[in-house]
């Protein structure tokens, strides 16, 4: 097992995490920005106003993109299992 091999596995793991988590994070940022603009325009300063829409949006995005996320995680897992016999 060489340094390049370990770095490649770590790179693939980070890439998979970013691809799987990105949709939920992007939706969370966009919803947060829209709610912040709404709060600034209406002078409503309720801190809990941002949580419920974010939770609902993230839940919807996760449900809709779950097949894609599972596919990416399974591809990474299969890659790891394919590489295991080459370890020494």
C-alpha positions, 0 to 999 in steps of 0.5 A: 500500500503506497502513499499514492494509493491512500491519497487516491482513496481519500480523494475519492472519499472526499469527492463522494462526500461532496457530491452526496452532500452538495444538493442538501447544502446548496438548497439550505444556503439558497433557502436561508438567503431567501428567508434572510432577504424576506426578513430584511424586507419585512423587518421580521427578526424571528430567529426560528423562521429559518429552521422550518423551511430549511428542514422541509426543503432539505427533507424534500431534496433528500427524498427526491435525490436519494436514488442518486445519492445511493448510487454514488455511495454504492459506486464508491463502496464497490470501488473500495471492495474491488481494491481490497484484494490488491492491498498488501 
